[in-house]
Amino acid sequence: MGSMGFLALGAAQAAWADDQEVAAADQASGGVETVTVTARQRAENVQDVPIALTAISAEQLAESGIDQLSQIQFAAPSLSVYLINPRNAQLSIRGIGNNPANDGLSSSVGIYVDGVYLGRPGMATNGLNDIDSIEVLRGPQGTLFGKNTTAGALNITTNKPTFTPEASSELSAGSYDTVEFKGVVSGPLTDQLAGRFLFYDDTHAGYIQSPNGGPYDDLGREGLRGQLLWQPNGDLTFRWIADYGYENDHSGFQDLYSPGSPKASIPFSTWTVGHGVTAILDPTHPWTTNSNEPQIMKASNWGSSLQGDWNVPGGYTLTSITAVRNFTFSPINNSGFTVYAPAATSPVYSSNANDRDTEASQELRLASPLGGDIDYVAGLYYFWNALDGRQRNYYGNLYSILTGASNAPFNNATLSYDSFFRTTSAAAYGQANWHISPQLTLTAGLRESYEADQEQFNRSGLTGGTGTPPSSTIPYSGSGSIKNWSTGGLITLAYKLTDDLLIYGTLSHGAKAGGFVGASTPTQTGTSFAPFSTLELKPESSDDAELGVKSSWLDNRLILNADAFYTRVGNYQLAATVTSPNGIAAAGSNVQSLTSKGFEVELTALPFDGLSVTASSSYNDATYGSFPNAPSVQGATAKFQDLTGRPVNGVPLWTGSVSATYTVPLAENTAGYFTADYAYKSGQYGYVDDSPYSWIKAYGLANFRAGVNFGQYDVAVWVRNAFNTPNFDVVGTLSGGVGGYYADVGAPRVFGGTVQVKF
C-alpha cells in the first residue's frame, strides 16, 4: 500500500462515522435524517424544495457501497447512467439524453461538481470519492442549472476542509483482484486556513474471460484532490479545489450480443466462418468470449476551481466560481472486425485516437436575504470549450478477405481524420420566490443564453494501400458555425397544507444549443459532398408539466414523495451510427418530437429503532412523437425507417429499488449492521433502431453488506450482484455492415471485504 496509504488509513470512514452519528441522533429523536440540498443555489431542507429530486447523502453512499457514477441509477428513479469507456458516458433522465458520446453535441443532462459545469460526462467518471451529497434533479433545469439541462441535472458536492483535524481511510479487497483504497486527511493550517487532501486507487482484473486473450474489462484508476478553505473573516470565504485523475486499463469491452439478421450485406455467419472461428454467444453467461481484442483505454482528467462567497451588507451573498478543466482520451481500439480475428498481431482493423477537451467557466451569482415577501437568486455565466480530435484507422492485410475483393485497396492502408470544435456561451439568469402567504409561494425563473459553436473537419484520405482507393476515402476538408439564442424558464406554485405536507405544480422550459453530427463528412455522392451545413443540428428544447407532493408522517419516521410528469422535447438531438463495408460513420438527426410521461415515488422509513428503509419506483413511457428518418434495423436494405410512436431506446418502462439497513447494538460503542438492496429494470431496446436483436431483457441486481462498527473502526464484508445475474448496459452495431450487435456487459458477482479507520 505504501507509506501514503498507511498515513491516511481511513478515508471514507470519517464522513461515514460522522453521518452515522447524525443518523443515530435523528433516530434517537424518532425521525428520518434531515437532508440539506442546494438545488436552488441555497441550503434548504429537501422537503421544502418544490422540485422532483433525489438527494443521496454520504451516509447512504457508505451504506450501499456506491462509489461509481453508474451506480447512482439504482438509487434514483428515472435515471440511466451507462459508462461504456472513460470517454463515452451516457446519462438520461426520464428517457431524455440517452446518446453516446459525440464531440459535436452536449449531453441533455448537465453534470455539476462543486458548482462547476462539466462539458463532457466523461469528466465525471473517475469515481465518487469523499462525497458529501449527490442531487439528481429531474425535469428541465433551464434557470439555475441552465447550461444544456433539457432533461435534468446531476449536482455533486464534495466534502469541504475542516477546522477540526481528521484523518481516515478505506481499504477494500475482493474477487477479480479487486483493490480499492481511499484516504483523506483534513484540518487547520492556520486559524483562518484549512486544508483537505484525498488520494484514491481503484483496480480490478477483467470480468470477461477468453481463451484467446484477456481477460477483458479490467479497471485501473487513480487520482487525488486537494483543497484549501480560507476564511479571513466571518463574511468572506474562499474555497480552492484542484484534482487529477488517470485511467489506464482495458475497460469498455464490447461483447457479442446478437448476430442480427441473416439478411445483412455480410451475414455474421459468413464473417465468422471467414475467420475460421465460431463466435461464442451466451446471453445467460455474458462474461465468456473467444474474442481477441487487445484494446487499451487511457484517459487523464484534471481541473481547478476557486469559489468565493462574500456576505455583503444588507444580508446579500455574492458568489464567484472560476474553473478550468482538461480531459484527454487516448484509446487503442481493435474492436469491430478484429473481435474474432485469428491473431491480434495482425488485426483486420484497428483505430488509434486522441481527444483533448479543455474548458473554462466563470459564474457570478447574487442571492438576496431570506425572510421577506420576495427573495431571489440572479447571476451571469460564461463558458468556453475547445475539443480537438485525432483519429487514425488502420486496415490489416485480411481486410479484403473479410469484406470482399472490391476492398483490396484498404489492405495495409491508413485513413486519417482530424476534427476541431469550439464553443463560446454566455447567459444571464434570475429566479425569485414570492411568498404570497406563509403557506403559498410562487416561484418564477428566466434564463437567456447565447452560444456560438464551430467545427472544422479534415479527412486526409486513404494512404499506404494498393490499387485505386474508393471515392468514400478521398480527402475532404470542411467547416461550419452555429449561433443560437435560447430561453429557459419556469413557473412553480407551491402550497404547504401543513408543516409536513407540500404540494406543488410546475411548468418549465429547457433549451440546449445547436450542434454538429460529430467528426464526420457530409453525405457523399461519388466525389461530391453535400454542404457542411447538413451536419448541423437544430437547438433542442423541452416543455415539462409536473404535479408533486412531499410529505412527512408519523413524527417524521416516514417520508413519502411522489410526482407525475409530462415532457415534450422538440428537435431532440440524436446521435447514432451508420455502418457499411467501409466501417463506422457518425450519423445524427433532429427527432421532430419526443414525449416522456409517467410518475415517480420515493419513500424513506424508520419502521422501528435500528431499521431504516428506502425505496423508489418509476413508470416512464418515452416514445418518439415523429421520427420518420430513423436508422434502419441492421441487415435491412433501406437506410432509414419510421419509428414514429415507437419506444425510445435505453428507457425501461418500469424501474424500482429498495434498500434496508438494520443496526443492532452489540456493546458499548459497538454496533453490528446489515444492508440489503435490490434494483430492478424492465426490458428495453438497447439501440436506437428498436431492433428485436437489440432487446435487453428485464433484470434485477441484489447486493448485501454486513459489518461491525466499533469506535474508530469499521469492518464489513459485501457481495455485489449476489446472484450473478446477467446484465447489459447499452447495445451497439457491429462495423462493416455485418448486421450484428454488441453490448457492454455489466459486472458479474463480486465479493470482498472493507476496513475503514478514522483517526
N, C-alpha and C positions, 0 to 999 in steps of 0.2 A: 504493500500500500504506500510505503514511503513515509518520511517524517511529516510531510504536509498533511497526509491522511490522518495520522495519529494526533497531530496537533489540533485538528479541527473535529476529531471524532465526536459526532452527534448532530449533524446539520438540521434535518427537518424536525428533530426531536424538540428543539427549543420552541418552535412555533406550535408543534403538536402538543407539548406539555402545557403551554400557556392556554391553548384552545381547550384542552381537557379541563383546566381549572375553571375557565369561563362556562363551559358546558355543565360542569358539576355544580357551579353556583346557580345557573339557570334551573337545573333540575331540582336543586335544593329549594328554590323558590317556587317550584311547581310549574315552570314554563319552558317553552322552547327557546333556545338561544336567540338573542336579538341579532339580526343581521343588518349591517350598515352597508349601503351601496352608494355609488357616485354616478348613477345612471343619468342624473340631470345636472352633473358637474357640481353637486353639493353632497355633503354627507347626510343621508336620510335613512330612516328605517324602511326596509324593503316593503313593508306592509302599507306604507303611506305613499308609495310611488305608483301612480296610475299607468303603469306600463307592463306589458306581458314580458316578464323577465324571470330568469332563474339565477339565483345567487348561490355560488358554491364557495363555502368557507374553507379556511385552512384545515379546520377540524374534519370536514367531510372529505377533503382530499387525502388526509392522512388515514382516515378510517377505511376508505375504499382502495387505497393504494394508487390513486390516479396521479401519474407523473408524465403522461404524454398527451399531446393535443388531441390525438384521435380518440382518447378515452372519454373526453368530455361529452361526446354524443350520447353516451349511455347514461348520463346524469341530467340531461336537459331534453325536454320534448321538442320534436320537430327540427332537431339539429342533426346534420350529417357532416362528418369530417373524414375525409379519405386522404391518407398520406401515401402516395404511390412511390415517391422518392424524395430526396431532400429538397427538390425544387417544386415538384408537381403536387401541390396540396389543393384539395377541393373542399370548400366549405359551402354548405347551403342551409338555409333556414326556410322551413315551410315549402321546400321543393324549389326554391329560387336560388340560383348561383351555382348549381351543380355543373361546373365546367372544369375541364382540365386546364393546366397552366397554359397561358397564351401570352406571349410578350406584348401583344398589341391591345390586350384587354385587362381591365381591373376586375377584381372579384366583386360580386354583389353583396358580400358580407365583409364589412370593414373590421379589421383587427387593430386594436389599440393596446399597447403595453405601456403602463405608467404615463398615459395621456398622449403617447406618440403613435400616430397612424403608420402602419406598415403597408407599403405599397404592394408587396408580394406576400401571399400566405406562407411561402417557403421561409420567410424570415422568422416565423414563429415556431419552427419545427425542431428547435434544439432541446425541447423538453420543458416541463413545468417544475421549476426548482425554486425553493424559498418563496413560495407564492402566498400572498395574503388573502386574495379573493379572486374569483372569476365571475363575471356577469355576462349572461347570454341574453341580449336584448332582441326580442322578436318583432318583426314588422319594420317598415321603413323608419329610419332614424335620421331623417333628412335635415334636422335643425342643428342639434348639438353635436351629433356624430355624422356630419353631413358628407364626408368625403366618400362617395360611392357606397352608400349603405341602403340600397333599394330593398334588400331582404332583411337586414338587421345588422347587429354589431356584436363583437366579442370584446369585452373590456377586462383586461388582465392587469392586476395590481400586485407588485412585488412588495416584500416586507422592507420597511424603512430601517435605517440605522437607529440604534437605541442609545440612550444616555445611561442605561444600566448595562453593565458588562454581561455578556452571554457568549457561550460557545457551544456548538452542538454538531452532531454528525449522524449519518445514517449509512449503514453498510448492508447491502442485500446480496445474497448469492443463491443460485438455484440451478435448475436443469438447463440444458443447452448452454452450459458455461456462462450463465448469466451472472454478471457482476455489476452492481450499481452502487456508486458512492456519492454522497453529498456532504459537504462540510461548510459550516458557517461560523464566522466569528464577528461579533458586533460589540460596540461600546464607545465610551467617550474618548476623544483625543485631547480635548481641552474642555473648559467649561461651556464653550459655545459650539464646539465642533465634535461630531460623532461620525464613526465610520462603520462600514459593513462590508464583508468580503465573503463571496461564495465560490466554491470550486466543486465541479461535478465531473463524473466519469461514468459512462453508461455503455456496456458492451454485452453482446451475447453471440453465440455461434448461430449458423444458419438453421432455419426451421425446415427447409426443403432439402431432402436427400436425393442424390443422384449417383448412379454408378459411373457416370461419365465425367464427373467433376463436382465442384461444390464442396460442402453444402452451400446453398444459396440463401439469401435474405438474412444475412448476419447484420450486426449493428456495431459501429464503432464511433462513439460520440463523446466529446469532452469540451469543457468550457469553463469560464469564470465570469464573475460580475463583481465590480467594486463600486461602492457608493460613499459619498460624503454628504452629511447633513449639517449645514451651518445656520445657527440661529443667533445672530448678533444682538437681537433684542426681541421683545415679545410681539412685535408687529412685522418682523421681516424674517423669512425663511428661504434658504436656497438648498436644493437637492440636486447633486450631480451624480449621474449614473454612467458607467462605461461597462460594456460587456463584449465578450468574444467567444465564439463557438466554432468548433471544427468537427467535420464528419468525414470519415474515410472507411468505406465498407462496400458490401455487395448487396445493399438493400434494393428494394424496388423490383425484385424478381417477378416476372410475369409468366405464370404457368398456363399451360394449355387448358382451356375451359370447354371448348366445343369445336369440332371440326367444321361446323357450319353446314351449309347446303352443298350437296354433291354437284349442284349446277354452277358452281363457281368457275371463273375463267380458268383457274388452275385448281382442280379439286384437291383437297387436302390429302386424300389417299394417294393420289399420284405424286404429290410433292414428297410425302414421307417415303414412298417406295423408291423415288428417285434418289433419295439419300441412302437407301438400304436400311432404314431404321423405322420401326413402327412406334409411333409416339404413345406414351402411356397417358391414358385419360381415365382418371379415377376420382370423380367428384366426391365419393364417400371418404376418401383419404387423400386430400389435395396436396399433402406435404411429401409426395413421392413423384419423381420425374426421372426421365432418362435423357434430359437435355444436356447440352454442353455450351454453357453461356457464361464466359468469364467476364461479366460486366463489372465495372468499377464506378462507384459513386463518391465523388469528392465535393465538399462544399465548405465554405467558410462564411462566417456571419459576424459582423461586428457593428457596434453603434455607440453613440454617446448622446446624452441629453442633459440639459440644465433647466430646472424648473425653479422659478422664483415666485413667492407669494408674499404680497405686501398688503397688510391691513391698513388702508388709508383712512384718514379722518372721515367721520360720518357713518362708519360701520361697513364701508365698501371693502371688497377684496379684489386686488388686481393680480392676475396670474400671467406669467410669461413662460412658454415652453419652447425651447430651441433644441433641435435634434438633427443628427446626421446618421445615416445608416449605409452599410455596404454589404452586398450579398454576392458571392461568387460560386458558380456551379460548373464543375468540370467533369462530366461523365465520359466513360468509355463504354459504349453500349453496343453489344454484338447481338442484340435481340432481332426478332423477325426471322430472316432467312437462316440465321445461324442456330436457332433454338435446337434443332435436331441434326446439326451438321456432324459428319463423321469425326472431324478433328477441329479443335478450337484453334490450332496453329494455322489453319487455312480457312478462315471464316468466309462464308459466302458474301456476307455483308456486315459492315460494322460502321459505327458512327462515333466520331470524337467531337465534342462540343465544348465551348467555353462561354458562359454567360456572366456578365458583370453588371450588377444593378446598384447604382448609387443614388441616394435620395437625401434631400434636406427639407426641413419644415420649420415654420415659425407660427406660433399662435399667441395672441394677446386676448385675454378674457377678463371681463369685469362682472363681478357678482354684487348685487345690491344687498343691503341689510335685510334681515328677516324680521317679521313681527308686524309689518304694516299691512294695509289693504292690498298692495301690489309689491311684488318682488320680481326680479328679473336677472337673467344672465345674458350678456352680449359679448361679441368678440369679432376678431379679424383672424383670417387663416391664410397661410401661403405654403405651397408645396411645389417642389422641383424634383424631377426624376430623369435619370439618364440610364438607359439599358442598352448595352452593346452585346451582340451575339455573334459567335463564330462557329460554324459547323462544317465538318469535313466528312463526307460519306465515302467509304472505301468498299469497292466491289472485288471479290476474290475470283480466282480462276474457275470456280464452279458455277458462277452466276448464270451463264448461258445454258448450262446443262439443266439447271433448275427451271428457268423461266422461258426457255426457247432459244433456238438458234438466232432469231432476229435480234436478240440482245447481246450478241457476241462483242460489240464494241465496249460493253461495260466490264468485260473481264480485265481484272487488274487495273481498273481505272479509278479516278478520284473525281468527285463532284463537290464543289465548294460553294458555301453560302456565307454572306456577311450581312448583318442587319443592325440598324441603329434606330432607337426610339427615344424621343424626348417629350417630356410633359411639364407644363407650367400651369399651375392652378392657383386661384385666389378666391376668397369668399368672405362675405360679411354675414353675420347671423345674430339673431336675438330671440329669446323666449321668455315670456312673462306669465306669472300666475296672478290672477285677480281673485282674491278671497272675498267672494260676494257675501258670504256669511261664514260663521265658524264651521259650518258643515259643507258648504258648496264652494267649489273652486273651478274657475275657468282658466285653462292654460292655452296659450296661442304662441306659435313659433314660426319663424320665417328665415330662410337662408337663400342668399343669392350667390351663385358661383359662376366663375369664368374659367374655362380650361382650354389650353391650346396643346394639341398633340401633333407630333411629326414622326414620320417613318422614312427611312431610306433602306432599300434592299438591293443587294448585288449578288448575282449568280455568275461565277467565273467560267462556268462551262465544264464539260467532261474532258479530262485530260488523262493521258497515260495508257488508254486502251488501244485496240487495233480496229481498223475499219472506220467507217463514217458514223460519227455519233448521231443519235436520233435528234430530231428538232426539239424534243422536250428537254434537252440538256444544253441548248445553245446559250451563250452569255446573255445576261439581262441586267439592266440597272433601271431603277425607278424610285420615285419618292412622292410623298403626298403630305398634306397637312389638314387638320380639322380644328375648327374653333367653335366653341359652344358656350352659350349662356344657359344656365338651368336654375330652376327654383324648387326648393323643398320647403315643406312646412307641415304644421299640424294644428288641430283644434281638439282639445280634450275637456270634457266636463266630468268632474269627479264629485261624488256626494258621499259623505260619511253618515250613514244611518245611525251608527253608534261608534264608540271608540274602537270597536273590534270588527266593524263591517264597513268596507269601502266598495262602492260600485262606480264604474266609470265607462264612458264611451269615447272613442277616438276616431277621427277622420284624419288621415295623414297622407302625404305625398312625398315620394322619394325620387331622386334623379341621379343618373350616372352618365358621365360624359361619353361622347362617341369614341370609337377606337378603330383598330385595324384587325383584319383577319389574323394577322401574325406574320411570321417570317416566311413569305411565300410570294410566288409570281402571280400576276393576274391570269385569268383564263387565256390559254394559248391555243391558237389555230394555225398549224404549220409553223411558220416563222413569225407570225404576227401575234401581238399581245393586246388584250383589252386594256383600256385606260387604267392607270393605277388607282383611280378613284373608285373602281369597282371593288377594291379591297376595304373600303371604308364602311364602318358600321354606324348606324344612327344612334343617338343617345337613347338610353334605356330609362323608362320611368315606371313607377309603381304607385297605385292608389289603393289604400287599405282602409277598411272599416272594421272596428273591433268593439266588442262589449265584454267587460270583465268584472270580476268580483274578487276581492281579497278579504279573507275573514279569519278570525281567531275565536276559538271556542274552548270551553272547559278550563277557564283560567289560564289561557294561552298554552294549554297542553296539546291542542290540535290546531294546526294551521291548514286551511283549505283555500286554494286559489284556483280560479278557472277563467277561461276566456274563449270566445268564439270569434272567428275572423273570416274576412273575405278580401282577397287581394287580387287585383288585376294588374298585370305587367304589360306595358306596351313596348314594342320593339325590343323584346328580350334578346340580349346579345348571346348568341350560342356559338361555342367553339366545338368543332368536330374534326374528323379526318376523312379523307377520301383516298382509297387505296387503288393501286394499279400495278401492273407488272414492273413499273419503273420505281416503285417504292411508295412511301407515305407522303402525302401532301396535306398541308393545313387547309382547312375549309371553315367557313363560318357564314352566318346569316343573321338577320334580324327576324325573329319569330314575331309575326304581327301582333299576336296577343297570347297571353298565358294566364290562366286563373288558378288560384290556390284557395281552398276553403276548408274549414274544419274547426276543431276545438282542441283545447289543451287543459289538462287538470294536473295539479301538483298538491301533494299532501305531505305534511310533516307532523308526527305524533309522538307523544310520550305516554304510551298506554299505562305504564306503571314505572316506578323508580327503577332505573337501571336499563330500561329498554327504550331505544329510540328507533323510529321507523320513518323512512322517506319513500315516496312513491310518486310516479308520474305516468301519464299516458297521453297520447295524441292521436287524433284522426286527421289525416291530411290528404285531401283529394285534389291533386295537382294535374291539370290537363292543358294541352295546347289548344287555345281558342282558335287559332288559324296558323297552320304550318304546312302549306302546300308543297314546299320545296325542301322537305327533309331528306337526309341521306337515305338511300335505299338499303334494304337488307343485303348483307353480304351474299354474293352469288347471283343477285338479280341482274338482268340485262339493262334495266333502266337505271339512270344515275340518281333520280330523285323519286320520292314517294310522298303521298299526302298523309300527314299524321294529325290533321285537324280533329280535335276531340279525343285524341289518344292520350294515355298517361305520360307524364314527364318521367324520364329515366332517373334512376337513383333516388326515388321517393317511395318509401314504404307507406302503404295506406294506414297501417297501424304501427305504433311503437309503444313500448311500455317498459318500465323498470321499477324495481322495488329493492330496497336495501334496509337491513335491520342490524343494529348493533346492541348486544346485551353485555352490560358491565356488572360484575359482582365483586364486592369487597372480599379480600382473602385474609388480610391482616392490616395492621396499621401502615398507612402509606403504600399499600399493595392492593392491586385490583387485577382481576382477570377479565378478558373481554373476548367476544366472538362476533365477527361480522360476516354476513352472507348477503350477496346481492345477485340479482338476475336481471338481464336486459333482453328484450325481445324486439325483433324487426320482422314485419310481414314481408311477403315476396315483393320483388321489384324488378323492373327491367334494368339491366346493367349498362346498356349502351343506348345512345340516342336514337338508333334506328328501330327500337322496340321489337327487335328480332326475338322470336321464341328461343333462339340459340343463345341469347344473352340473358335469359331469365335467371334471376337469383332466387332460390327458394327461401322461404321463411326460416329463421333460425333464432335460437336463444343462447346466451352465454351466461354461465354461472361462475362466480368467484367466491372464495372463502378465505377468511383470515382469523387466526386465533393467537392471543398473546397475553402477556403479563406485564404490567407496568408497576415498577417498584422504585419510588423515589425518582432519581435522575435517569433510570434505565428503563428501557422497554425492549422486550424480546418477543418476536412473533414468527409464526410460520404461515404460509399462504399458498394458495393454488389459484391460478388464473385459467379460465376456460376449463373448468374442472372435469367436464365430461368429454373433452376432446372433440367438440362439435365443429364440423367443417363450416367455415365462414369466409365469405368473399367480400371485398370492398367495392371494386369497380371493374367493369369489363371493357375491353377494347378490341379493335380489329387487328388481325394479322396483316402484315405488309404483303405487297406483291399481288393483290387480288386473289389470294389463296382462298378466301371465303371463310376462314376460321376465326375464332375468338380466343383471346387470352384473358386472364383475370389476375388481379392482385389478391393473394391469399392472406387471410388474417392469421394470427398466431394460433398454434395448437395449445395443448395443455402444457403449462409451465408451472413448476412448483419450486419453492425455496423458503428461505428464512431471512429475517431482517433484525438487526440490532441497532437500536437508537440510544444515544447517550447525550445527556445535557450536563454541561459544566457550569 
